[in-house]
Amino acid sequence: MDMFKEFKEFAMRGNVVDMAVGIVIGAAFSAIVKSMVDDVLMPPIGLLLGGVDFSDFFVVLKEGAKAAAPYHNLADAKAAGAVTLNFGLFVNAVISFTIVAFALFMLVKGMNRLRANEAPKPVTTKKCPHCCSDIALEATRCPHCTSQL
C-alpha cells in the first residue's frame, strides 16, 4: 500500500504532469512538422529539381528475392524484399528536425525575452567594506567582523 501511495504522489507532482503534457504536445507537433515537410515542402522542391520525390532516393544494397532490380520507387524495392539505403528519407528527417529545432529556438528566445522584461528584485543587502560579507542595508555594524559601518 505504501508503494502505491508513493507512486501516486510521484505521478501527481506538477513537473511530472507538465512533462507528460509536453511529450504529448511534442509528438503531435512532430507529426504536424513531418506532414509539412513530406506533403508541403518537399513536393515543390522536388518539382523544382525535375519532378523528384526525395522519399524515393535510395540505393539498393542487395536485390530482393521476389523481384530483381531496377526498382522504380522505394515501395517496389521493399515489396521485393530488397535491402536499401534510404538517404531520401534521411533528408526528409533532417529537414523535419531543422524545422522543429528552429521552432523550439524561437520559443525559447521568446521566453527569454519575457524573462528579461521582468522587474529586477529590489536590493536588500550590501557588502561590508572590511570583510566583503553580505549584510542588510539598514545595518550599522557588520555581524561578521563587527566593524562599524
N, C-alpha and C positions, 0 to 999 in steps of 0.2 A: 504494500500500500504506500509506503514512504517513497519508493522509487516512482510510482505513478504521480504522486504529489509533486516531487521534484521535477519530473518531466513536464508536467502541466505548467509549473512556474517558469521553467526554461522556455517552453514554447510560447507562452503568453507575454514574454518580455517584449517591450516595444521594438527593440532593434532586430529581434528575430522576425517579427511580423513585417517590419519595414523591409528587411532583406528579402523575404518571400514575395512581397508585392513587387519589389524591384526586379526580381528574377522573372516573374510572370510578365511584367511590362516589357522587360528587355527581350524576352522570347517573342512577344508579339511585335515589338519594334524590329527585331531581326527578320521576322517573316515579311514585314512591310518593305524593308530595305532590299531583301532578296528579290521580292517581286518587282520592285522598282528597277533594280539592276537587270534582271532577266527579261522583264516584259516591257520596260520603258526605255532604258538607256542603251542596252546592247543591240536591239534591232536597228535603230538609226545608225549607230556606229558601224554595225555590220553592213548596212546598206551603203554607207559611205565608202567602205572598203571593198565594194563589189559584191554585195549580197552574201556575205559570210556570216555564219552563225557560230559565235565563239564556243558555244557549248558542244559543237561538233568538231572542235580541234582536238585531235588525238593521234597518237602513234601506236600502231599495232606492234606489241612485243612478241606475241605468239598468236598464230591463227587459231580460230575456233575449230572445234571438232565437227560442228554441224554444217558449216559453210566456209568456203575459202575466201580470202581477200580478193579484191578490194571491197571494202565496206563503205557505203555511201554516207552513213552517219553513225553516231555512237550507239544508237538504239539497235541498228543492224549488227554491229560488232558484238554488243552484249548478248543479243539473241543467238548469235552463232557460237557464243562461249569463248570469244577471243579475249586475250589478256591485253589491256590497253593502258597507255599512259595518257591521262585526260588533262592536258595542260590548258585547254579552253575553259573547263570548269574551274580550274585553279585561278585563271584570270578573272572570271566572274566573282569568285570568292574574295580575291584581293580587292576588287572594286567595291564589293559589299562592305568589307572590313574598313576600307578607307572612308566610306560614307558614314558608317557607324562611328568611327573614331573622330571624324570631323564634327558630327552632331554632338558627341559627348564633350569634345573640346569646347564647342560653343556654349553648351550648357554649363560647364564648369567655369568658363570665362564670365558668363552672366552672373553666376552665383558669387564669384569673387568680386565682381563689380558691386553687387548688392551689399556684400560684407564690408567693402571699403567705404561705403556711404554711411555706415552706422556711426553714431556719435561716439567719440572716444570716451573712455571711462575717466571720471574725474580723478585727479591726482590726490592721493590721501597720505603719501609718505614723502620723505626727503632723505637725503644722505647726510650722515654725520660727517662733518669736515675732518674729524680726528681719526675715527676708526672705519669710516665708509659703510657703516651699518644702516639699514633702513629703519627710520624712526617716524613717528607720527608728526604731522605738520605742526600741531599745537605744542609739541614737546619743547620744554625749556632746558632739559638736561637729557643727555643720551643714556638710555637704560643699559647699554652695553659697556661703555667706557666711563660713564658718569661725568663726562665733560660738560661744562656749562656752554649752552648754545647762544 
